[in-house]
């Protein structure tokens, strides 16, 4: 099969009779088999995918155009439900569980002719930044197998990076789409909170979680966003706003007014070579007629702490449903009273990182500490929302790093959870404030690994976000190092 640079070029060939959906699926199945060592896929739906492909080919031969995503091969993170297929959140506690319904995002993909080829590995219950927390083994970065792909949506990122699907879905609670996209050198979008329905997304922290999209270019991401966005009766937090045509005027460029966060660019945790790359890029933007100005964001050192207090509190509540009684793993030990049965099932079923976050969340919600931690974190969140609104009232977008360093070595930070959490310093801000953010691959470090630029715009302004990202990526690429 010829490599197609985008969904639109694939569709040109498909409708011209130069390829078929079945041939395309078979190519991806072969690639997945050849790259099994990456451990990106937990399960491949080969029979179902081929069945879908043949049905689509029949409709195309009959003169139909069966949807905006006809024949497009998609992978989904193992926290997104697909009726009749296993979904485990990469956890032993849900091993063998088959979903009884499909997520709204999945239903909308299928309605437009997409072919879902498999479920993708991730950190357990989307808790992690490296994809080393999966109960089913770590995912490897396809560019350097000794490095992590990022997390928690590491499998979704690697699947696109290695050409094992055309686009993929992940989830982003604190950067779990943008950070692995950065580490893998691809595009990763977290939409505005509520832009995509969370129905069928296994919950980590409900006021932060959002389904996100991985792709190799902005046009593909824009198309998938348009398909899966919109109101949903099954999710009261899904926005009722009309979904724009995100593909219109993607190439339209105009002079923009950008802000960068001085506190982020000059943070002592940012790799100095990366800082130099961003500074050079900002100067390049200025030379092309754009305004790029530094602004203060005084709460940057508080956002990670506030994020982890709030998300672990929500996780403590959300994950209480996994008790070994209704479904999922239960301890084989007999003759236990109910309290011990719960303890054994949860202790054996959950992994180390998930247990750490449940315990932390339970602690910050406890009577003696609720005001000191949870209430204070909510206050920080409100200050961040107000500051973000203030900045974006004066600027078209905020530019900042996606991560403070390139993809690190496997095992490098597993013994230091605090250092791991601090790596989220630039991504959690968009989740705390609910705004859309995207990571676009622009740079190459002297160590050979990619790193990207994160762009943030106002709530529900994905149209502007994608347009800026497209022009930054295609018209103003730079290569530092």
KASUL-V285229 format. One record per residue. N is the residue number from 0. PHI is phi in whole degrees, -180 to 180 (none if undefined). PSI is psi in degrees with one decimal (NA if undefined). Layout:
N&PHI&PSI, N&PHI&PSI
//
This chain:
0&none&135.8, 1&-65&140.7, 2&-72&125.6, 3&-103&132.3, 4&-76&-16.4, 5&-158&169.0, 6&-63&-39.4, 7&-64&-39.8, 8&-70&-34.1, 9&-63&-44.1, 10&-65&-35.9, 11&-58&-46.3, 12&-69&-39.5, 13&-62&-48.8, 14&-79&-13.1, 15&-89&-0.5, 16&80&15.2, 17&-85&-14.8, 18&-152&174.1, 19&-132&163.2, 20&-64&-40.6, 21&-64&-43.7, 22&-62&-39.4, 23&-64&-46.4, 24&-61&-42.6, 25&-62&-37.1, 26&-62&-46.1, 27&-67&-36.9, 28&-62&-40.3, 29&-65&-43.0, 30&-63&-42.3, 31&-61&-42.2, 32&-64&-41.7, 33&-68&-26.3, 34&-110&29.7, 35&-59&-28.9, 36&-64&-20.4, 37&-71&-22.6, 38&61&32.5, 39&-72&-39.6, 40&-99&132.5, 41&-86&-30.2, 42&-155&138.3, 43&-110&128.1, 44&-91&61.0, 45&-63&-48.5, 46&-64&-44.6, 47&-66&-41.7, 48&-63&-42.2, 49&-68&-36.4, 50&-63&-45.1, 51&-61&-42.9, 52&-62&-44.6, 53&-64&-40.2, 54&-63&-41.3, 55&-65&-41.0, 56&-61&-38.5, 57&-64&-40.1, 58&-68&-38.2, 59&-67&-40.5, 60&-63&-28.0, 61&-82&2.2, 62&96&5.1, 63&-85&162.2, 64&-121&91.3, 65&-82&58.8, 66&111&159.3, 67&-68&-21.0, 68&-119&28.6, 69&-54&121.0, 70&77&-0.6, 71&-74&127.6, 72&-88&121.9, 73&-125&138.3, 74&-107&148.3, 75&-125&138.5, 76&-62&146.8, 77&-77&36.7, 78&-128&6.7, 79&-114&124.5, 80&-78&141.1, 81&-137&112.5, 82&-51&132.3, 83&81&3.8, 84&-122&151.6, 85&-67&144.4, 86&-143&126.4, 87&-126&-6.7, 88&54&29.9, 89&54&35.2, 90&-125&143.6, 91&-64&-27.9, 92&-70&-18.1, 93&-115&13.9, 94&-57&127.9, 95&85&0.8, 96&-79&129.8, 97&-106&130.0, 98&-69&140.0, 99&-91&-7.7, 100&-154&167.3, 101&-102&144.8, 102&-60&150.2, 103&-57&-40.3, 104&-61&-39.7, 105&-67&-44.6, 106&-59&-40.0, 107&-71&-34.7, 108&-62&-49.9, 109&-63&-37.2, 110&-64&-24.8, 111&-101&16.3, 112&88&9.1, 113&-69&151.4, 114&-113&114.9, 115&-88&114.7, 116&-94&-16.0, 117&172&174.4, 118&-106&142.9, 119&-109&143.0, 120&-63&154.1, 121&-161&169.7, 122&-66&144.2, 123&-54&125.0, 124&53&29.9, 125&64&26.9, 126&-108&96.0, 127&158&164.8, 128&-123&10.6, 129&-137&-12.0, 130&65&27.1, 131&-96&-3.1, 132&-98&5.9, 133&-70&140.3, 134&-68&-11.7, 135&-114&23.4, 136&97&157.4, 137&-77&155.7, 138&-96&143.7, 139&-103&142.7, 140&-71&125.1, 141&-67&-23.7, 142&-77&-30.5, 143&-155&105.1, 144&-67&-8.3, 145&-88&-3.4, 146&-114&157.2, 147&-77&155.1, 148&-91&-2.2, 149&90&169.9, 150&-156&175.0, 151&-83&-12.6, 152&-88&45.3, 153&-63&-40.8, 154&-64&-39.4, 155&-65&-38.5, 156&-69&-46.4, 157&-66&-34.5, 158&-60&-39.9, 159&-76&-43.9, 160&-56&-43.3, 161&-91&4.1, 162&72&35.3, 163&-98&0.1, 164&-168&168.3, 165&-84&-42.2, 166&-143&164.0, 167&-145&160.0, 168&-107&140.3, 169&-131&-166.7, 170&-133&149.3, 171&-132&107.4, 172&-103&-32.6, 173&-149&18.6, 174&130&11.4, 175&-73&-3.6, 176&-105&-46.6, 177&-70&-39.7, 178&-66&-48.6, 179&-66&-31.5, 180&-61&-41.8, 181&-63&-48.8, 182&-63&-28.8, 183&-100&-4.3, 184&75&36.0, 185&-130&-177.2, 186&-92&135.5, 187&-137&123.4, 188&-114&129.7, 189&-109&111.8, 190&-73&173.5, 191&-55&142.6, 192&-59&123.2, 193&99&-8.2, 194&-69&-37.2, 195&-117&135.0, 196&-60&140.1, 197&-94&3.9, 198&-61&122.0, 199&91&3.3, 200&-98&120.4, 201&-63&126.9, 202&-77&138.0, 203&-109&-68.2, 204&-133&105.1, 205&-63&-29.8, 206&-86&1.4, 207&-118&-34.3, 208&-59&139.3, 209&-154&134.0, 210&-66&135.8, 211&-126&175.3, 212&-131&136.2, 213&-110&140.2, 214&-157&173.2, 215&-95&-8.1, 216&-153&164.2, 217&-70&-38.1, 218&-60&-41.5, 219&-66&-43.1, 220&-63&-41.5, 221&-62&-41.8, 222&-65&-46.4, 223&-64&-41.1, 224&-59&-43.7, 225&-62&-38.3, 226&-70&-42.7, 227&-97&-4.3, 228&-82&167.2, 229&122&170.8, 230&-62&155.9, 231&-152&124.3, 232&-64&-20.2, 233&-87&-5.8, 234&-136&106.7, 235&-70&-16.2, 236&-89&-6.3, 237&-71&133.0, 238&-68&144.8, 239&-88&-0.8, 240&-65&148.7, 241&-65&143.9, 242&-90&119.7, 243&-72&170.1, 244&-85&98.2, 245&-71&-14.0, 246&-89&-10.0, 247&-70&133.0, 248&59&30.1, 249&-60&-32.0, 250&-89&-1.7, 251&-70&123.8, 252&-118&145.1, 253&-153&165.1, 254&-67&131.8, 255&-117&161.3, 256&-113&107.4, 257&-107&145.2, 258&-113&144.5, 259&-121&149.6, 260&-85&112.0, 261&-60&-35.9, 262&-66&-29.2, 263&-79&-45.6, 264&-68&-31.8, 265&-105&16.7, 266&-68&138.8, 267&-69&-9.6, 268&-87&-8.5, 269&-83&131.8, 270&-54&126.7, 271&-59&-37.4, 272&-67&-37.3, 273&-66&-41.3, 274&-57&-44.3, 275&-62&-39.7, 276&-63&-43.9, 277&-66&-42.3, 278&-62&-41.4, 279&-64&-38.4, 280&-68&-40.9, 281&-62&-38.3, 282&-65&-36.7, 283&-64&-43.0, 284&-60&-42.0, 285&-62&-41.2, 286&-65&-20.0, 287&-96&7.9, 288&103&-2.7, 289&-83&154.5, 290&-94&127.2, 291&-131&114.9, 292&-130&142.8, 293&-82&137.9, 294&-129&157.6, 295&-88&142.3, 296&-135&94.6, 297&-71&-9.7, 298&-103&9.3, 299&-58&-38.0, 300&-74&-7.0, 301&-104&-12.9, 302&-69&-36.9, 303&-66&-44.7, 304&-62&-46.2, 305&-62&-42.3, 306&-60&-48.5, 307&-72&-30.1, 308&-64&-48.0, 309&-72&-44.0, 310&-70&-37.4, 311&-70&-33.2, 312&-62&-45.8, 313&-67&-36.4, 314&-65&-39.1, 315&-57&-39.4, 316&-75&-48.7, 317&-63&-38.1, 318&-87&1.0, 319&-68&-17.6, 320&-71&-17.5, 321&-92&90.2, 322&-120&2.0, 323&83&2.2, 324&-100&-55.1, 325&-80&-40.3, 326&-165&168.9, 327&82&-167.0, 328&-65&142.1, 329&-138&144.7, 330&-62&139.7, 331&-78&-9.4, 332&-67&136.6, 333&-101&171.9, 334&59&41.9, 335&-106&146.5, 336&-76&171.7, 337&-61&-43.2, 338&-62&-44.2, 339&-69&-34.2, 340&-61&-45.5, 341&-59&-48.8, 342&-59&-46.8, 343&-67&-44.1, 344&-63&-43.8, 345&-74&-36.7, 346&-67&-38.0, 347&-82&-29.3, 348&-85&-35.1, 349&-89&148.7, 350&-83&174.7, 351&-60&-47.4, 352&-67&-39.2, 353&-65&-43.3, 354&-63&-38.9, 355&-59&-44.8, 356&-73&-35.1, 357&-62&-44.7, 358&-64&-41.9, 359&-63&-43.7, 360&-65&-39.3, 361&-64&-38.6, 362&-64&-48.0, 363&-71&-16.9, 364&-93&-5.9, 365&-70&157.0, 366&-56&-40.0, 367&-79&-12.0, 368&-126&-2.7, 369&-56&-50.4, 370&-69&-37.7, 371&-68&-32.6, 372&-113&-62.6, 373&-65&-49.1, 374&-63&-42.8, 375&-63&-40.6, 376&-65&-37.1, 377&-64&-35.6, 378&-67&-40.7, 379&-62&-40.2, 380&-60&-43.8, 381&-64&-40.6, 382&-63&-38.9, 383&-66&-40.9, 384&-61&-46.6, 385&-64&-41.7, 386&-67&-39.9, 387&-63&-44.3, 388&-62&-38.0, 389&-64&-45.4, 390&-66&-45.9, 391&-75&-11.1, 392&-73&-23.4, 393&-106&-13.2, 394&-132&154.4, 395&-71&-33.4, 396&-163&160.4, 397&-107&134.1, 398&-110&133.6, 399&-160&164.8, 400&-61&155.3, 401&-83&-43.3, 402&-138&160.5, 403&-82&-11.2, 404&-154&162.8, 405&-73&174.7, 406&-52&127.6, 407&-95&171.9, 408&-69&147.6, 409&-58&130.3, 410&85&-5.0, 411&-65&-34.1, 412&-121&9.6, 413&-66&-26.2, 414&-91&2.4, 415&-133&81.0, 416&-61&-29.7, 417&-65&-45.3, 418&-62&-37.4, 419&-64&-44.6, 420&-65&-38.2, 421&-67&-19.1, 422&-67&-13.0, 423&-90&9.8, 424&-57&-33.0, 425&-93&-17.3, 426&-97&-30.2, 427&-68&-20.7, 428&-59&-41.7, 429&-67&-31.7, 430&-77&-37.9, 431&-60&-36.3, 432&-103&-7.3, 433&80&6.1, 434&-86&160.3, 435&-78&148.7, 436&-150&149.9, 437&-139&144.8, 438&-110&125.9, 439&-118&137.0, 440&-79&120.5, 441&-127&-30.1, 442&-120&162.4, 443&-131&122.3, 444&-77&160.3, 445&-66&-16.6, 446&-83&2.7, 447&93&-9.0, 448&-94&149.6, 449&-78&159.6, 450&-151&155.7, 451&-123&-177.3, 452&-112&134.7, 453&-99&134.6, 454&-122&134.1, 455&-126&137.3, 456&-129&-176.5, 457&-67&163.1, 458&-54&134.5, 459&60&25.3, 460&-109&40.9, 461&-62&-28.0, 462&-59&-48.8, 463&-67&-41.7, 464&-58&-47.6, 465&-68&-36.3, 466&-65&-45.8, 467&-62&-46.9, 468&-61&-41.1, 469&-63&-43.2, 470&-73&-36.7, 471&-63&-44.3, 472&-72&-40.8, 473&-98&-23.2, 474&-110&-16.8, 475&-135&41.4, 476&-72&144.5, 477&-131&161.3, 478&-135&104.4, 479&-100&138.9, 480&97&NA
//
